[in-house]
Amino acid sequence: MDTGNNNNLPTLLKSNFPPYGKDFPGGFATGRFSDGRVPSDLIAEKLGLGKTLPAYFSPNMKPKDLLKGITFASGGTGYDPLTAKIMSVISLSDQLKYFKEYMSTIKQRYGKSRARYILDRSVFLVLNS
């Protein structure tokens, strides 16, 4: 489900180069470990949130993107923090830390009631493939 969070990490586990992205809108690699959209994108589209979800660390993310959802996934991580450390990717515990940071940003930018509204209507996926 990584949509580009690994792009700026010092890891070999990246997919921001061809042939990745050849079937993605625009035909360019985004960091998705796919030649097109990934499952989180398809779910977001079915929920009416947009055709894609941005990576939390995307340099192109805009404040309004925070309201429709983002992904914290990091390709190559696992439930064991040692896996993430060995592969130099974002551990599951750090992904949860970034989620808390995201919710804090939502509260600061849009207020507590908007943050609660978003959280109450959110879908959370934790996948390990």
PyMOL commands that set and color helices and strands:
alter all, ss='L'
color gray80, all
select helices_A, chain A and resi 39-46+65-68+81-87+92-110+112-120
alter helices_A, ss='H'
color red, helices_A
deselect
rebuild
show_as cartoon
